[in-house]
Amino acid sequence: MPAGMMPSVLRLLAWGWLLLPVCRALEDCAACVFPFIYRGRSYPTCTRDGSWPRRTLWCATTASYDQDSRWKRCFETEYGGNSDGQPCTFPFVYRRRAFYTCTDEGDKPRRFWCATTGSYDRDRLWSYCPDTLLAGNSTALCTFPFTYQNRTYLGCTADGDASGRRWCSLTRNYDVDHKRTYCLDS
């Protein structure tokens, strides 16, 4: 390597090292994508698989970690916002509509949030949602009423879910469309 290039290479390495925390912080701003592929397996929620140390909970920020290697640590409780991490309140009113799950509506970059009172329109208090509760298709809202096994549901149910978690349909008829998301238990 020519002598004049050495300072340039060192300068480039130094800047890269200094910018690494900024890049890491920007990656943490991305939303989890569920389900995601890791080592050829589909994950519907955050996992500890493959993390070091093993207790670190994480998710992919693209549909396939195997292809893109993009990830972030998962938050297990509400965080950020302007209400000091207060828990989500469901349903809550935003733009005169009722929300029964977290939403990314109106937030850029895409991050899921919730109101911490019954009405964001009135109180303007909010937190970011825990990543651990955003399993399923978290970009869509529950549809009420919905039909499941020829029965009408007006709210979330645990019927038919082996884990016992409450869920809702993303369309009016789950029996036909088979699209659902887990409900938050706030």
C-alpha positions in Angstrom: 0.0 0.0 0.0 1.4 3.4 -0.9 2.5 5.5 2.1 0.0 8.3 1.3 -3.0 6.0 1.4 -2.4 4.8 5.0 -3.8 7.9 6.7 -6.9 7.7 4.4 -7.6 4.1 5.3 -7.1 4.8 9.0 -9.4 7.8 8.8 -12.1 5.7 7.0 -11.8 3.0 9.7 -12.0 5.5 12.5 -15.2 7.2 11.0 -16.8 3.8 10.5 -16.1 2.8 14.1 -17.5 6.1 15.3 -20.7 5.8 13.2 -21.4 2.2 14.2 -23.5 3.3 17.2 -25.5 5.6 15.0 -26.2 2.8 12.5 -27.1 0.5 15.3 -29.5 3.0 16.7 -31.2 3.5 13.3 -31.6 -0.2 12.9 -33.3 -0.3 16.3 -35.9 2.2 15.0 -37.1 -0.3 12.5 -40.2 -2.4 13.3 -40.2 -6.1 13.8 -41.5 -8.1 10.8 -43.6 -11.1 11.7 -43.3 -13.8 10.7 -39.6 -13.8 9.8 -37.3 -16.6 8.6 -34.2 -17.5 10.6 -32.1 -20.5 9.7 -34.9 -21.7 7.4 -37.6 -21.6 10.2 -40.5 -19.2 10.4 -40.9 -17.2 13.7 -44.2 -15.6 14.5 -42.8 -13.5 17.4 -39.6 -12.5 19.0 -37.1 -15.2 19.8 -34.0 -16.0 21.8 -32.8 -18.6 19.3 -29.3 -17.8 18.0 -28.7 -14.9 20.4 -25.6 -14.4 22.4 -26.0 -14.3 25.3 -28.9 -16.6 24.9 -31.3 -14.4 27.0 -31.4 -11.6 24.4 -34.8 -11.4 22.8 -34.7 -10.3 19.2 -36.6 -10.1 15.9 -35.8 -9.6 12.2 -36.7 -6.2 10.7 -37.2 -7.8 7.2 -39.1 -10.9 6.2 -35.9 -13.0 6.1 -33.0 -12.7 8.5 -31.3 -15.5 6.4 -31.2 -13.2 3.4 -30.8 -9.7 4.9 -29.2 -10.2 8.4 -31.2 -7.2 9.7 -32.5 -7.4 13.3 -33.2 -5.5 16.5 -33.6 -6.3 20.2 -37.2 -6.7 21.2 -38.8 -4.5 23.9 -40.9 -6.5 26.3 -42.8 -3.5 27.8 -44.1 -0.2 26.6 -41.4 2.4 26.1 -40.7 5.9 24.8 -43.6 8.2 23.9 -44.7 11.0 26.2 -46.2 9.0 29.1 -43.1 7.5 30.6 -43.8 3.9 29.5 -47.3 3.7 30.7 -49.2 0.6 29.5 -51.4 0.6 26.4 -55.1 1.1 26.8 -57.4 -0.8 24.5 -59.6 0.2 22.8 -58.4 3.8 22.3 -59.6 6.5 20.0 -57.3 8.0 17.4 -58.7 10.3 14.7 -62.2 9.5 15.9 -61.7 5.7 15.2 -61.4 2.9 17.8 -58.2 0.9 17.8 -58.1 -2.5 19.5 -54.4 -3.2 18.7 -51.3 -1.1 18.3 -51.0 0.9 15.1 -48.2 2.4 13.0 -50.7 4.9 11.5 -49.2 8.4 11.5 -45.7 7.3 12.6 -42.6 7.6 10.5 -40.4 5.7 10.5 -42.8 2.8 10.9 -43.1 1.9 14.6 -46.1 0.6 16.4 -47.7 2.7 19.2 -50.7 2.9 21.4 -52.6 5.5 23.5 -52.1 5.2 27.2 -55.6 6.5 27.9 -58.9 5.7 26.2 -58.6 8.7 23.9 -55.5 9.9 22.1 -57.6 12.6 20.4 -58.4 14.1 23.8 -55.3 13.4 26.0 -52.4 13.0 23.4 -50.6 10.5 25.7 -48.9 7.5 24.0 -46.1 4.9 24.2 -44.4 2.6 21.7 -45.8 -1.0 21.9 -43.8 -3.9 23.2 -42.4 -5.9 20.3 -43.3 -9.1 22.1 -47.0 -8.4 21.7 -46.9 -7.6 17.9 -47.0 -11.2 16.6 -49.1 -12.0 13.6 -50.0 -9.4 11.0 -49.6 -6.4 13.2 -50.0 -3.9 10.4 -53.8 -4.6 10.2 -56.6 -3.9 12.7 -59.0 -6.5 14.1 -62.4 -6.6 12.3 -65.5 -6.8 14.5 -67.8 -8.6 14.3 -66.1 -11.6 12.7 -67.2 -15.2 12.0 -65.2 -18.2 13.3 -66.6 -21.7 13.0 -70.0 -20.3 12.1 -70.2 -18.3 15.3 -70.1 -14.5 15.5 -67.5 -12.7 17.7 -67.7 -9.1 18.9 -64.3 -9.1 20.5 -61.1 -11.1 20.8 -61.3 -14.8 21.7 -59.0 -17.6 22.7 -61.3 -20.2 21.0 -59.3 -22.6 18.8 -55.9 -21.3 19.8 -53.7 -24.1 21.3 -51.6 -21.5 23.3 -54.7 -20.0 24.8 -53.8 -16.5 23.5 -56.6 -14.2 22.6 -56.8 -13.4 18.9 -59.1 -11.7 16.3 -59.8 -12.0 12.6 -58.5 -9.4 10.2 -61.5 -9.9 7.9 -65.2 -10.4 8.5 -65.0 -14.2 8.0 -62.1 -16.1 9.4 -63.5 -19.4 8.2 -63.0 -18.2 4.6 -59.9 -16.0 4.8 -57.9 -17.5 7.7 -56.2 -14.2 8.5 -55.8 -13.2 12.1 -53.6 -11.4 14.7 -53.1 -11.8 18.4 -54.8 -9.3 20.7 -53.0 -7.3 23.3 -53.9 -8.2 26.9 -53.8 -4.6 28.3 
